[in-house]
Amino acid sequence: MTATSENPIPLRSERKPLYVQVVTQPALHGCWAVNISETGIGLIATPKGPTEGPREGEELEMAFTLPDSRARIRGRGVVRWRHDPLEREESAVTALGISFQSFEGSDGVTLKRYLLDHQLYVAVVFPEEAQMRSLREALEGHVRLRFASSPEDVDLLLGRGDISAIMVCGRDEARAVALVERLALKRSEADPTGAGPASDLSPRILYCAPAVPTRLVELFNQGKIFRALTPPLEPLALRQAVLQASRELGMRTEQRRAALELERNLLRERAREAPRLSPQADVTEEPGFRSPAMREVVEMVRVAAPHRVAVLLQGETGTGKEVLARIIHRLSGRSDLPLVVQDCGALTETLLESELFGHVKGAFTGAVVDHPGLFVLADGGTIFLDEIENTTPNLQSKLLRVLESGDVRPVGSTQVRRVDVRIIAASNRDLSEEVREGRFRSDLFYRLNSFTIDLPPLRERPEDILDLARHFLAHFNRTLRRAASGLSEEAEQILMSAKWPGNVRELRNCMERAVLLSTGEEWVTRRHLPPNLVAGARGASRQQVHASGSGSLKERLEQLEKEIIREALERNGGVVRRAAAALEMDPVTLGRRVRRHGLISKDS
């Protein structure tokens, strides 16, 4: 499969709980999607071994069919994270988070339109004519209804992959009870093949009948039925019950995804080899830490790391705040305990509060078990709160309480648990300005501001650019299985002249692109770099050649000759013989000058 169109991807996109089969290359056995958005897809699979399928950082091709529309989507993605079970069991599944990179043809547009138009689907089983009319009137415009008259019809509807709730109507009590028991059994037992959805990611069950049999009361008490409804129902009450049941599936899917990603992060953190950044290691030898500006940052890190003091990292997006937080954790006395990372801009206030502080069973719809929260999981270790400026005043007050007393109270609980957690916060805005504008609590800011480290942007530390570029080139050679030989002289000059508004992250993405475009043991040249980067460097170079008065005549003529040869090569597709003909010179002589100037190009 070849991806033929690149699609701009927004930073955030609402996930839809769609359960559809996915075909991947490299192949993953028993692979299903559990959520889909414009930016990515969450997968569960049953690989035959922990090495089957793509690893983190690797690319894969995928194809899946959208429910109802039957549109086939084909595209490429990269594995952001992968979580394998600790013990291989029949029902154990591997979870993966995939970021979309590109789509085939117009498939990206098709997916976006589908997700924008997507509504929740509810299956209604054994309804009478009057019930069908009342349900349509109450739920029209809120959910889409699919009616079924037999268990076989229900199986077909569930196979669609987009049913979020099932309403069983019970005029025939025995038939309705048998169906509910059958659905509850499917929901509580994983598919023996491992390909079936987890029980808490199955559609919610509602039972609607004049009387509720004792057996269904037992199932309700076991949490296998979402709600029992007794007719006649007011349209508003019916609508609220159905919408709550439907939306809970999306919330549970997101919670499961976040929990799996957190567990993977904790396992990876414990397994990571730490000697490279041990207290005895020379941190300044790390790529990007050799400039005077970053050496000053490292000195501040060394001062702060051994103490429990809260650290606030401030810097533009992409300057490496999370990298620095991990170094602080490893240089502290807490390095044997977890470092937990949470992006405060990635979740809504309700979900973020639940993730940070935990919740108790029954605290809200979908809270079927107790959840300890990230502060409890990080007890004794460190928690890194990225983009803390995105938190609400209500959440900021609770964070202040943890900072001051260490007290954590789960959502819905009256009990308080005390934790010992070191907090590292990060912001890409000036928090003091956020305080003046009334968007951030001053009392929390002053607690976080006890030790602030400002990370300089990459444009202010050009000494680090080439070191970082070579580091990323070697990294992507390994992860993408390429063999790029290194940076040509012209590529180095372009990298050094760039402004890097996206900082280290932009440089990383630039080198990933260059390595992907390289073939064999090819050197990275300007044709491997992003066009906007090359255009900016060309403008700067021309300005330097024509406007600068510095340098000897020989040096300036050499630079002018280099620019003329470069432009000739670009106009002639990089073919030296054609460029030589255009310049009316001998191809051998031009080839020699191309190599001398570092303008490495293909010849014909």
Residue pairs with C-beta under 8 A, 6 or more apart in sequence:
1 25
1 61
1 63
1 74
1 76
1 104
2 104
3 75
3 76
3 101
3 102
3 103
3 104
4 104
4 105
5 102
5 103
5 104
5 105
5 106
5 108
6 102
7 100
7 102
7 103
7 108
7 109
9 38
9 39
9 99
9 100
10 38
10 39
11 39
12 39
12 346
13 37
13 38
13 39
13 40
13 115
14 37
14 115
15 35
15 36
15 37
15 42
15 250
15 253
15 254
15 257
16 35
16 36
16 37
16 115
16 118
16 250
17 34
17 35
17 164
17 201
17 249
17 250
17 253
18 33
18 34
18 35
18 36
18 66
18 67
18 161
18 162
19 32
19 33
19 34
19 161
19 162
19 197
19 201
20 32
20 33
20 36
20 64
20 65
20 66
20 67
20 161
21 31
21 32
21 33
21 64
21 65
22 28
22 31
22 32
22 33
22 41
22 43
22 62
22 63
22 64
23 31
23 62
23 63
23 64
24 31
24 43
24 53
24 54
24 60
24 61
24 62
25 60
25 61
25 62
26 52
26 53
26 54
26 58
26 60
27 52
27 53
28 43
28 45
28 47
28 52
28 53
28 54
28 94
28 96
29 45
29 46
29 47
29 48
29 52
29 53
30 45
30 46
30 47
30 93
30 193
30 194
30 195
31 43
31 44
31 45
32 43
32 44
32 45
32 195
32 197
33 41
33 42
33 43
33 64
33 161
34 42
34 43
34 44
34 197
34 201
34 253
34 256
34 257
35 41
35 42
35 250
35 253
35 254
35 257
36 42
36 111
36 115
37 115
38 100
38 111
38 112
38 115
39 99
39 100
40 77
40 80
40 97
40 98
40 99
40 100
41 62
41 64
41 77
41 98
41 100
42 95
42 96
42 97
42 98
42 253
42 257
43 95
43 96
43 97
43 98
44 93
44 94
44 95
44 96
44 197
44 198
45 53
45 93
45 94
45 96
46 92
46 93
46 94
46 193
46 194
46 195
47 53
47 94
49 88
50 84
50 88
50 94
53 60
53 94
53 96
54 60
54 79
54 82
54 96
55 79
55 82
56 79
56 80
56 81
56 82
57 78
57 79
57 479
57 480
58 78
58 79
58 479
58 480
59 76
59 77
59 78
59 79
59 101
59 480
60 76
60 77
60 78
60 79
60 98
61 74
61 75
61 76
62 74
62 75
62 76
62 77
62 98
63 72
63 73
63 74
63 75
64 72
64 73
65 71
65 72
65 73
66 72
66 73
66 110
66 111
66 114
67 160
67 161
67 162
68 121
68 160
68 162
69 114
71 107
71 110
71 111
71 114
72 107
73 103
73 107
73 110
73 111
74 103
74 104
74 105
74 107
75 100
75 101
75 102
75 103
75 104
75 107
75 108
76 100
76 101
76 102
76 103
77 98
77 99
77 100
77 101
78 98
78 99
78 101
79 96
79 97
79 98
80 97
80 98
80 99
81 96
81 97
81 261
81 264
81 265
82 94
82 95
82 96
82 97
82 264
83 94
83 95
83 96
83 260
83 261
83 263
83 264
83 267
84 94
85 92
85 93
85 94
90 192
90 194
91 190
91 191
91 192
91 194
92 194
93 194
93 198
95 257
95 260
95 264
97 257
97 261
100 108
102 108
103 111
118 162
119 142
119 143
119 144
120 142
120 143
120 144
120 164
120 165
120 243
120 246
120 247
121 143
121 144
121 145
121 146
121 160
121 162
121 163
121 164
122 139
122 143
122 144
122 145
122 146
122 163
122 164
122 165
122 166
122 167
122 242
122 245
122 246
123 146
123 147
123 148
123 154
123 157
123 158
123 163
123 165
123 166
123 167
123 203
124 131
124 132
124 135
124 145
124 146
124 147
124 148
124 167
124 169
125 147
125 148
125 149
125 153
125 154
125 166
125 167
125 168
125 169
125 176
125 179
126 148
126 149
126 168
126 169
126 170
126 171
126 172
126 175
126 176
126 179
127 135
127 147
127 169
128 169
128 171
131 169
131 208
132 147
134 233
134 235
134 238
135 145
135 167
135 238
136 145
137 235
138 233
138 235
138 238
138 239
139 145
139 238
139 239
139 242
142 239
142 242
142 243
143 165
143 242
143 243
143 246
146 157
146 163
148 154
148 156
148 157
151 179
151 182
154 166
154 179
154 183
157 163
158 203
163 203
164 203
164 204
164 245
164 246
164 247
164 249
164 250
165 203
165 204
165 205
165 206
165 226
165 242
165 245
165 246
165 249
166 183
166 203
166 204
166 205
166 206
167 206
167 207
167 208
167 242
168 176
168 179
168 180
168 183
168 205
168 206
168 207
168 208
169 176
169 208
169 209
170 176
170 177
170 207
170 208
170 209
170 210
171 209
173 209
173 211
173 213
176 207
176 209
177 213
177 215
177 216
180 205
180 207
180 216
180 219
180 225
181 215
181 219
183 205
184 205
184 219
184 224
184 225
186 196
186 202
187 199
187 202
187 205
187 224
188 199
188 224
189 199
190 196
190 198
190 199
191 197
198 256
200 252
200 256
200 368
201 249
201 252
201 253
201 256
202 249
203 249
204 226
204 245
204 246
204 248
204 249
205 224
205 225
205 226
206 225
206 226
206 227
206 228
206 229
206 241
206 242
206 245
207 216
207 225
207 227
207 228
207 229
208 228
208 229
208 230
208 231
208 233
209 228
209 230
209 231
210 230
210 231
211 230
212 220
212 228
212 230
216 225
216 228
217 228
219 225
220 227
220 228
223 368
226 244
226 245
226 248
227 241
227 244
227 245
229 238
229 241
244 365
248 365
248 366
251 351
251 365
251 366
252 366
254 351
255 351
255 354
255 366
255 371
258 347
258 351
258 355
259 371
262 340
262 374
262 377
265 340
265 341
266 338
266 340
266 377
269 338
269 339
270 338
274 330
274 335
275 281
277 283
277 286
277 326
277 327
277 330
277 331
278 330
278 331
279 331
283 289
283 298
283 301
283 302
283 327
283 331
284 290
284 294
284 295
284 298
287 464
287 467
287 468
287 470
287 471
288 294
288 320
288 461
288 464
288 467
288 468
288 471
288 504
289 295
289 297
289 298
289 464
290 463
290 464
290 467
291 461
291 462
291 463
291 464
292 461
292 463
293 456
293 460
293 461
294 456
294 461
294 464
297 324
297 453
297 454
297 455
297 456
300 451
300 453
301 324
301 327
301 328
301 331
301 453
302 331
304 311
304 328
304 451
304 453
305 327
305 328
305 331
305 332
306 331
306 332
306 333
308 422
309 450
309 451
310 403
310 422
310 423
310 424
310 425
310 447
310 448
310 450
310 451
311 325
311 328
311 423
311 424
311 425
311 451
311 452
311 453
312 424
312 425
312 426
312 427
312 431
312 448
312 449
312 450
312 451
312 452
312 453
313 321
313 324
313 325
313 424
313 425
313 426
313 427
313 452
313 453
313 455
314 426
314 427
314 428
314 429
314 430
314 431
314 452
314 453
314 454
314 455
315 321
315 426
315 428
315 454
315 455
315 456
315 457
315 503
316 428
316 455
316 457
316 503
317 428
317 502
317 503
317 505
318 458
318 502
318 503
318 504
318 505
318 506
319 455
319 456
319 457
319 458
319 503
319 504
320 455
320 503
320 504
321 386
321 426
321 428
321 455
322 341
322 384
322 386
322 426
324 453
324 455
325 339
325 341
325 382
325 384
325 424
325 426
326 339
326 384
328 382
328 424
329 335
329 339
329 381
329 382
329 384
329 422
329 424
332 382
332 422
334 380
334 381
334 382
334 422
337 378
337 379
337 380
337 381
337 382
338 377
338 378
338 380
338 381
338 382
339 378
339 381
339 382
339 383
339 384
340 374
340 377
340 378
340 381
340 382
340 383
340 384
341 383
341 384
341 386
342 352
342 355
342 356
342 374
342 383
342 384
342 385
342 386
343 386
343 387
344 352
344 385
344 386
344 387
344 388
344 389
344 390
344 391
345 386
345 387
345 390
347 355
349 391
349 392
349 394
349 395
350 364
352 391
352 395
353 395
353 398
353 411
354 363
354 371
354 373
354 411
355 373
355 374
356 373
356 374
356 375
356 395
356 398
356 399
357 373
357 375
357 398
357 408
357 409
357 410
357 411
358 370
358 371
358 372
358 373
358 375
358 376
358 408
358 410
358 411
359 367
359 370
359 371
359 373
359 410
359 411
359 412
359 413
360 367
360 370
360 410
360 411
360 412
360 413
361 367
361 368
361 369
361 370
362 412
363 410
363 411
363 412
363 413
364 411
364 412
367 411
367 412
370 410
371 410
372 410
373 408
373 410
374 383
375 383
375 402
375 408
375 419
375 421
376 408
376 417
376 419
378 419
378 421
379 419
379 420
379 421
380 420
380 421
381 421
381 422
382 421
382 422
382 423
382 424
383 421
383 422
383 423
383 424
384 424
384 425
384 426
385 399
385 423
385 424
385 425
385 426
386 426
387 426
387 427
387 428
388 425
388 426
388 427
388 431
388 448
389 427
389 428
389 429
389 431
389 434
389 439
389 440
391 399
393 441
396 440
396 441
396 444
397 441
397 444
399 423
399 444
400 441
400 443
400 444
400 447
401 407
402 408
402 419
402 421
402 423
403 423
403 444
403 447
403 448
404 447
405 418
406 418
406 419
406 420
406 421
407 416
407 417
407 418
408 416
408 417
408 418
408 419
409 415
409 416
409 417
410 417
423 448
425 448
427 434
431 440
431 445
431 448
431 449
432 445
432 449
434 440
434 445
435 441
435 442
435 445
457 500
457 503
458 464
458 465
458 468
458 500
458 503
458 504
458 506
458 507
459 499
459 500
462 496
465 495
465 496
465 498
465 500
465 507
466 487
466 492
466 495
466 496
468 504
468 507
468 508
469 487
469 492
469 495
469 507
469 510
469 511
470 486
470 487
472 507
472 508
472 511
472 512
473 484
473 486
473 487
473 511
473 514
473 515
473 524
476 482
476 484
476 511
476 512
476 515
476 516
477 483
477 484
477 515
480 512
480 515
480 516
482 515
482 516
482 518
483 518
483 520
483 521
484 514
484 515
484 518
484 521
484 522
484 523
484 524
485 521
485 522
485 523
485 524
486 523
486 524
487 495
487 523
487 524
488 523
488 524
488 525
488 598
488 599
488 600
489 597
489 598
490 525
490 526
490 566
490 597
490 598
490 599
490 600
491 514
491 523
491 524
491 525
491 526
491 528
491 529
493 537
493 541
494 526
494 529
494 533
494 534
494 537
495 507
495 510
495 529
495 533
497 536
497 537
497 540
497 541
498 533
498 536
498 537
499 536
500 506
500 507
502 509
510 529
510 530
510 533
511 524
513 528
513 529
513 530
514 524
514 528
514 529
515 524
517 527
517 528
518 524
518 528
523 600
525 599
525 600
525 601
526 534
526 537
526 566
527 574
541 559
541 563
542 563
544 559
545 556
545 559
545 560
545 563
548 556
551 559
561 593
561 597
562 597
562 599
564 583
565 579
565 583
565 590
565 593
565 594
565 597
565 599
566 597
566 599
568 579
568 582
568 583
569 575
569 576
569 579
569 594
569 599
569 601
571 579
571 582
572 578
572 579
572 582
574 601
574 602
575 601
575 602
575 603
575 604
576 587
576 590
576 591
576 594
576 601
576 603
576 604
577 587
577 603
577 604
578 604
579 590
580 586
580 587
580 589
580 590
580 591
581 587
583 590
591 603
594 600
594 601
